[in-house]
């Protein structure tokens, strides 16, 4: 009696289509069918691989550097001497921002208004102006503009330029308009009309 058993024939199929991620990162699947065990190794620590019933789940984190990066995932079985390589590419981070206001209007007294900045990053804002009657403070997503009380009898204007400390972005510009101030006059002891402390 002779018993013949066929040799094992390793079979597998790997989708080697490159994986492309944007700067926000995310998850994608490398589809694999195989009748044997296999392992995955990665050439960069920013790529995470997890084995699933359908193949390898690839996870890439959020990326905030303005330069594209790449890595290779090698899927292999040393016993059967098979391997495939899948390239992973993550796009460079592209910072962007915008505002929906062109002009801030103030009355003649002390005032404060907020410029809300829509951006895909937080903080790092820097506002400048030639007007010494305007000051600034900041939050993670806004610039708060404060004007001093006006001491002139006509409206005054200025322009604010907002730039970023790290990213080379197109500056944001906002016009400031303040109404004329109010000067209180007094009658001196000798009948003259004078300003305070005259």
Secondary structure by P-SEA (a helix, b strand, c coil): cbbbbbcbbbbbcccccbbbbcccbbbbbbcccccbbbbbbbccccbbbbbccccbbbbbcccccccccbbbbbbbccccccbbbbbbbbccbbbbccccccbbbbccccbbbbbbbbcccccbbbbbcccccccccccccbbbbbbccccccccccbbbbbbbccccccbbbbbbbbcbbbbbbbbccccccccccc
